[in-house]
Amino acid sequence: MTAEELLQESKEQEEELLKIRHNLHRHPETGFDTKETIAYVKEKLIAMGYEPKECGKAGLTVVAGGKKPGKVFLLRADMDALPMKEEADVDFQSENEGKMHACGHDLHTTMLLGAAKLLKAHEDEIQGSVKLMFQSAEEIFEGSHDMIEAGVLKNPDVDAALMIHVMAGMPMPAGTVVVSDGGVSAPGADYFTIKIQGKGCHGSMPNNGVDPINVAAHIITALQELHARELSLMDEAVLTIGTIHGGAAANVIPDTVELGGTIRTYDEEIRSFLKTRMTEISQGIAASFRATAEVSFGSGCPSLKNDPDLSACTVQYAKELLGQKAFTVGQLNALSGEKKAPKSAGSEDFAYVSQEVPSIMIALAAGNPQQGYCYPQHHPKVKFDESVLAGGSTVYAYTAMRWLEEHN
């Protein structure tokens, strides 16, 4: 099998890939509630000759190869959508009201199914095994961890892992592959809630109560001082309050106020420090005003670490496939004159996998603004260039097979 042969095989299944993508896009599902999507993916895998296994709350795995001894390479695709109404100008719009594949997970799932077909056709050539991981609940940062807890990295034990994420609105030709350099490429994330308990009373007699709105105002201001006065010049972090809920009448001081927000950081020690200090500050300020504050952290994920050796291998394989349409982030920035490779501000729950085994994240350009793909991920009007499906499928399959060939 050569790179050219595999690319040609993938191009021959383009029509089928489009049908799969359109079906997934029309029927988006969110979180762990992805029953229709799982059933559809399972049906496709069975038709290829696989025996899919359920993993965790809403995941599927299959293994290609295994006929020759060797290591195990994992390929991952996320399947869940976002809870938002679609406004994109496409003729295969979402039929599930209030849900939309606005992040491109329908393309990821399609490409991994395309890779599954390629791998099945070349199963006798695989030097080891390729495990395919179809995951739900990425958007709430819970699916990857759930599948790891359910044993996705075991039996057979995974030695290395790869994910691809399509990117809309990138100023480069569709199909360009950008491989992360070694090190952290996506921040750890946490969502938090701060519940402030005061004592309600008439708005004209604040002395008879404890005003939680006033407490909330002081907490919001104080939390922003963390970045200004408790983190060093070298630390990178963001703390955002995104929601405030409290009160129902202009002349009433409410009993409670609830704040909601998120923190993002590239360093796990800073992440832990921020969570500790947020709790201490919120509770301390509340107590000083005779109120109480409860700080809780919901779904989140660690920072995504890319293995340097796997990064070097992956970009080599991508260049074998795509030639001048493959770069590392550092190479791309050098060509554009940038001095520092930017990190992504968006978190990714594949990070849990990257904390366990050598991993790599690939960005796949899927829409140039000059060609009408103007909207970014998570926008109700976002569109993706479907011409990348065959190439993305090949990158998945070829990278796994080449890495196994060189590491067994």
C-alpha positions in Angstrom: 0.0 0.0 0.0 1.3 3.4 -1.0 0.1 6.9 0.1 -1.1 7.5 -3.4 -3.1 4.3 -3.5 -4.7 4.9 -0.2 -5.7 8.5 -1.2 -7.2 7.1 -4.4 -9.2 4.5 -2.5 -10.5 7.2 -0.2 -11.5 9.5 -3.1 -13.5 6.6 -4.6 -15.8 6.6 -1.5 -16.4 10.4 -1.5 -20.1 10.0 -2.5 -20.7 7.6 0.4 -18.9 9.9 2.8 -21.1 12.8 1.8 -24.2 10.7 2.4 -23.0 9.8 5.9 -22.1 13.3 6.8 -25.4 14.7 5.6 -27.3 12.0 7.6 -25.3 12.8 10.8 -25.8 16.5 10.2 -29.6 16.2 9.9 -29.8 14.3 13.1 -27.6 16.0 15.7 -27.7 14.8 19.3 -26.1 16.3 22.4 -24.2 15.1 25.4 -24.5 11.5 26.2 -28.0 11.4 24.6 -26.7 10.1 21.2 -28.7 6.9 20.7 -29.6 7.5 17.1 -26.1 8.5 16.2 -24.6 5.4 17.9 -27.1 3.1 16.2 -26.2 4.6 12.8 -22.4 4.4 13.3 -22.8 0.8 14.6 -24.8 -0.1 11.5 -22.1 1.2 9.2 -19.3 -0.6 11.1 -21.1 -3.9 11.1 -21.6 -3.6 7.3 -17.9 -3.2 7.0 -17.3 -6.4 8.9 -16.5 -5.1 12.3 -18.0 -6.1 15.7 -18.6 -2.8 17.5 -18.4 -2.8 21.3 -20.2 -0.3 23.5 -17.9 1.6 25.8 -19.1 3.8 28.7 -22.3 5.7 28.7 -22.4 6.4 24.9 -19.3 5.3 23.1 -18.3 2.7 20.6 -15.0 0.9 19.8 -13.8 -1.4 17.1 -10.3 -2.8 16.4 -8.8 -3.2 12.9 -5.8 -5.5 12.3 -4.6 -7.7 15.1 -3.5 -10.4 12.6 0.1 -9.5 13.1 1.7 -8.8 16.5 2.5 -5.3 17.4 1.5 -2.1 19.1 -1.9 -0.4 19.3 -2.7 3.0 17.7 -5.9 4.7 18.7 -7.9 7.0 16.4 -10.7 9.1 18.0 -13.7 11.0 16.6 -16.3 12.8 18.7 -20.0 12.5 17.7 -22.0 15.0 19.7 -23.5 18.3 18.6 -24.4 21.6 20.3 -27.7 22.8 21.8 -28.3 25.6 19.3 -30.6 26.4 16.4 -29.0 26.0 13.0 -29.0 29.0 10.6 -26.5 27.7 8.1 -27.4 27.9 4.4 -27.2 24.2 3.6 -29.8 21.9 2.1 -29.3 19.2 4.8 -30.1 21.4 7.8 -30.7 19.9 11.3 -34.1 18.2 11.7 -33.7 18.1 15.5 -35.0 21.5 16.7 -32.5 23.4 18.9 -29.5 21.1 18.1 -26.8 21.6 15.5 -23.4 20.2 14.4 -21.7 23.5 14.7 -18.3 22.2 15.7 -17.8 19.7 12.9 -18.1 16.5 14.9 -20.3 15.1 12.1 -17.3 15.4 9.8 -15.0 13.8 12.4 -17.3 10.8 12.7 -17.7 10.6 8.9 -13.9 10.6 8.4 -13.3 7.9 11.0 -15.9 5.7 9.4 -14.1 6.4 6.1 -10.8 5.4 7.8 -12.5 2.3 9.2 -13.3 1.1 5.7 -9.8 1.8 4.5 -8.3 -0.1 7.4 -10.6 -3.1 6.9 -9.6 -3.3 3.3 -5.9 -3.3 4.3 -6.3 -5.3 7.5 -3.7 -7.9 6.5 -1.1 -5.2 6.2 -1.5 -3.6 9.6 1.6 -4.2 11.8 -0.3 -4.5 15.1 -3.8 -3.1 15.8 -5.7 0.2 15.2 -8.4 0.9 17.7 -11.2 3.3 16.7 -12.9 5.4 19.4 -16.3 6.9 18.6 -17.1 9.3 21.5 -20.1 11.3 22.7 -20.2 14.2 25.1 -17.1 16.0 24.1 -18.8 19.4 24.2 -19.5 19.0 27.9 -15.9 17.6 28.5 -17.2 14.2 29.9 -17.2 11.7 27.1 -13.5 10.9 26.8 -13.0 10.5 30.6 -16.1 8.3 30.7 -14.7 6.0 28.0 -11.3 5.9 29.7 -12.9 4.8 32.9 -14.8 2.1 30.9 -11.5 0.8 29.6 -11.1 2.3 26.1 -7.3 2.4 26.5 -7.2 -1.3 27.6 -7.6 -4.7 26.0 -5.7 -4.2 23.8 -3.6 -1.6 25.6 -3.2 1.6 23.6 0.4 2.8 22.8 -0.4 6.1 21.0 -3.4 8.1 20.0 -4.5 10.7 17.4 -7.4 13.1 16.9 -8.4 15.3 14.0 -10.4 18.5 14.4 -11.8 20.3 11.3 -11.5 24.1 11.5 -13.8 26.5 9.7 -12.7 30.0 8.6 -9.0 29.2 8.4 -7.1 31.4 6.0 -5.5 28.5 4.1 -6.7 26.0 1.4 -9.2 23.4 2.5 -7.5 20.1 3.2 -4.4 21.6 4.7 -3.2 19.7 7.7 -1.6 21.4 10.7 0.0 19.1 13.3 0.5 20.3 16.8 4.1 20.7 18.0 5.2 18.9 21.1 3.8 20.3 24.3 0.5 21.8 25.5 -1.8 23.0 22.6 -5.2 23.3 24.3 -6.0 24.6 27.8 -7.5 22.8 30.7 -11.0 23.9 31.4 -13.4 24.0 34.3 -17.0 25.3 34.7 -18.0 26.6 38.1 -21.0 27.8 40.0 -21.0 30.1 43.0 -24.2 30.1 45.0 -24.5 33.0 47.4 -27.0 32.7 50.3 -28.2 35.9 51.8 -31.4 37.0 53.5 -34.2 38.5 51.5 -36.1 41.5 52.6 -37.9 44.6 51.3 -35.7 46.8 49.1 -36.5 49.9 51.2 -35.2 48.2 54.4 -31.8 46.5 53.5 -30.8 46.6 57.2 -33.3 43.8 57.8 -31.6 41.4 55.3 -28.3 40.3 53.8 -28.0 41.4 50.2 -26.5 38.6 48.0 -26.4 40.9 45.0 -24.0 43.2 46.8 -21.9 40.2 47.8 -21.9 38.9 44.2 -20.6 42.3 43.0 -17.7 42.2 45.4 -16.9 38.6 44.5 -16.9 39.3 40.8 -14.5 42.2 41.2 -12.2 40.3 43.6 -11.9 37.2 41.3 -10.6 39.4 38.5 -7.8 40.5 40.8 -6.5 36.9 40.8 -5.0 37.4 37.4 -3.7 40.9 38.2 -2.1 40.2 41.6 -1.7 36.4 42.2 -0.5 35.1 38.9 3.0 35.9 37.5 3.8 37.5 34.2 4.5 34.1 32.7 1.2 32.5 33.8 -1.6 32.2 31.2 -5.1 32.0 32.5 -8.6 33.3 31.9 -11.4 33.5 34.5 -14.8 34.5 33.1 -18.2 35.0 34.8 -20.8 34.2 32.2 -24.1 34.1 34.1 -25.7 36.0 37.0 -29.1 34.9 38.3 -30.8 36.6 41.2 -33.9 38.5 42.1 -37.3 38.9 40.4 -38.5 42.3 41.5 -36.9 45.8 41.6 -38.0 46.5 45.2 -37.0 43.2 46.7 -33.6 42.0 48.0 -33.5 38.3 47.1 -32.4 35.4 49.2 -29.9 34.0 46.8 -27.7 34.8 43.7 -26.0 32.3 41.5 -22.9 33.0 39.4 -21.7 30.8 36.6 -18.4 30.8 34.7 -15.3 29.1 33.4 -11.6 29.1 33.9 -9.0 28.1 31.3 -5.3 27.6 31.8 -2.4 25.6 30.2 -0.8 24.6 33.5 -2.3 22.1 35.8 -0.7 23.7 38.9 -2.2 27.1 38.0 -5.6 25.3 37.4 -5.5 23.8 40.8 -4.4 27.1 42.4 -7.2 29.1 40.8 -9.8 26.7 42.0 -8.5 26.8 45.5 -8.3 30.6 45.6 -11.7 31.1 44.0 -13.2 29.1 46.8 -11.3 31.0 49.5 -12.1 34.4 48.1 -15.8 33.8 47.5 -16.4 32.3 50.9 -14.3 35.0 52.6 -16.1 37.9 51.0 -19.5 36.3 51.6 -18.6 35.8 55.3 -17.5 39.5 55.6 -21.0 40.6 54.5 -22.8 38.0 56.8 -23.7 35.7 53.8 -22.4 32.3 52.7 -21.0 31.1 49.4 -20.8 27.6 48.0 -18.4 27.1 45.1 -18.7 24.0 43.0 -16.9 22.8 39.9 -18.7 20.8 37.2 -17.5 19.2 34.0 -14.0 20.1 32.9 -10.8 18.7 31.4 -7.1 18.9 31.8 -4.7 20.6 29.3 -4.0 18.7 26.1 -0.4 17.5 25.8 1.2 16.6 22.5 4.0 14.1 22.3 7.1 15.6 20.6 8.1 12.3 18.9 4.6 11.5 17.7 4.3 15.1 16.4 7.5 14.6 14.3 6.2 11.3 13.0 2.7 12.6 12.2 3.9 15.6 10.2 6.2 13.3 8.2 3.4 10.9 7.3 1.1 13.9 6.5 3.8 15.2 4.1 4.0 11.8 2.5 0.3 12.0 1.8 -0.3 15.7 1.1 3.1 17.2 0.3 3.0 21.0 0.7 -0.4 20.9 2.4 1.1 19.5 5.7 2.8 21.5 8.4 3.5 21.6 12.1 2.2 24.8 13.9 5.8 26.0 14.2 6.5 25.5 10.5 3.3 27.3 9.5 4.1 30.2 11.7 7.7 30.4 10.4 6.3 30.6 6.9 3.9 33.4 7.9 6.5 35.4 9.8 5.1 34.8 13.2 7.6 34.5 16.1 5.6 32.5 18.5 3.3 29.5 17.8 -0.2 30.3 19.2 -2.0 27.9 21.5 -5.6 27.2 21.1 -8.0 28.9 23.5 -10.6 26.2 23.0 -10.4 23.2 25.3 -10.8 19.6 24.1 -11.6 16.6 26.2 -9.2 14.4 24.2 -6.9 15.9 26.7 -7.8 13.1 29.1 -6.4 10.6 26.6 -3.3 12.7 26.2 -2.6 12.5 29.9 -2.6 8.7 29.7 -0.7 7.8 26.4 1.4 9.7 23.9 -1.0 11.7 21.8 -1.3 14.2 19.0 -3.9 16.7 17.8 -4.3 17.6 14.1 -6.2 20.6 12.7 -7.7 20.1 9.3 -8.6 23.3 7.4 -12.2 23.0 6.2 -13.2 26.4 4.9 -11.4 29.4 3.7 -13.1 32.8 4.3 -12.2 33.9 0.8 -14.4 31.0 -0.5 -17.4 31.9 1.6 -16.7 30.0 4.7 -16.8 33.0 7.0 -18.2 31.8 10.2 -16.2 30.1 13.0 -17.0 27.0 15.0 -20.0 27.2 17.4 -21.7 29.8 15.2 -25.3 29.1 14.0 -24.3 29.9 10.4 -21.0 27.9 10.3 -20.4 25.8 7.2 -17.6 23.3 6.4 -16.0 22.4 3.1 -16.9 18.8 2.6 -14.1 18.3 0.1 -11.8 17.5 3.1 -13.7 14.3 4.0 -11.7 11.9 1.8 -8.4 13.4 2.8 -9.2 13.4 6.5 -10.1 9.7 6.3 -6.8 9.0 4.7 -4.8 10.9 7.2 -6.5 8.9 10.0 -5.8 5.5 8.4 -2.3 6.2 6.9 -0.9 7.8 10.1 -2.0 4.8 12.2 -0.6 2.3 9.7 2.7 4.1 9.2 3.3 4.6 12.9 2.7 0.9 13.6 5.0 0.0 10.7 7.8 2.1 12.2 7.3 1.2 15.8 6.9 -2.6 15.8 
